[in-house]
């Protein structure tokens, strides 16, 4: 294995990557040209520092061979976008070269970020650093979004984004905010799970362990989970809430059978999230409003289903090769049948939008790439004995399942901050399978 950083400390590049993860959602979720250009600039700085480190130490520029499959996803998109832009084929082309160029640039920087993460996250301690940055980012968003919403402010203080009745943190769109929190929450629960003992103990020792949990640093992690759940509820996002808790329940149930030695507190941890966070905290901060939105949702009042229906003819005509990355905004108005109540520049279904822009074969390969990451998570939960790796695999599994559900009704992967975090989660899913075990690991 190529060691870009010492086993006892993290490299400057890894610290930069952690800071990038914290920064990415702050300027409107990175979903403005100036915001994603700034994000790309920070990734470029990290790449320059990496290159200088390689020149100074003389180490190989390539990560572990086992990680090549991880880079295959964004590399496949980048190569296909290049082909669409090249004009070499009359069949594989784009109807909007400008938007396809923007998508290519975003994809290349996601690929670069994944490459840097693979090169510099090679130890147990370094994995904790990345996890800490992700949870810190989720905590910042949760606190900011909750306080801004509960203060009754009509506009956000810096960018003047209307708050309305839904918390949105520093994002423009509350569903992107909810999706980001759900991804952070997934890893937080997984990390919390890794801190639980796997030894069966008498009930008195269980009470003693529970008291230690309340009085230890683990309490901070539990409080972070509570804060993010509160903010998730305040977002009023229907699938953001339903998708996360459905994914958490499914993976927790699966873990009881996959883990060879599941933590006795696993079911109690998950149950506490549902009972304490949803019934008690959620009742104080508006879970009833989320339930009301779900009950009142009808196809008659939603335009999303019309967008999907009117997009199907595009898929039928261009589904094999796609219309070009980022071109949905350009081609959809020609198929739109009548005005909607809002403006739709995305399909509100990531599967459909990727299939329209890149073609269903490339979209299917991307889905397979994500499924391989999910398989790695299940393998780690069953085979590895390092508790942190098992916990991260649990969290990544919840995050992947949540994103799979949320993508059926929204376009979170089109937001730079969300796509960056999602790629990071897939990186972690691959890393926890191959990272070496720490010298001392309690099981």
Secondary structure by P-SEA (a helix, b strand, c coil): cccccccccccaaaaaaaaaaaacccccccccaaaaaaaaaaaaaaaaaaaaaaaaacccccccccccccaaaaaaaaaaaaaaacccccccccccaaaaaaaaaaaaaaaaaaaaaaaccccaaaaaaaaaaaaaaaaaaaaaaaaaaaaccccccccccccccccccccccaaaaaaaaaaaaaaaaaaaaaacccccccaaaaaaaaaaaaacaaaaaaaaaaaaaaaaaaaccaaaaaaaaaaaaaaaaaaaaaccccccaaaaaaaaaaacccccccccccaaaaaaaaaaccccccaaaaaaaaaaaaaaaccccccccccccccccccccccccccccccccaaaaaaaaccaaaaaaaaaaaaaaaaaaaaaacccccaaaaaaaaaaaaaaaaaaaaaccccccccaaaaaaaaaaaaaaaaaacccccccccc
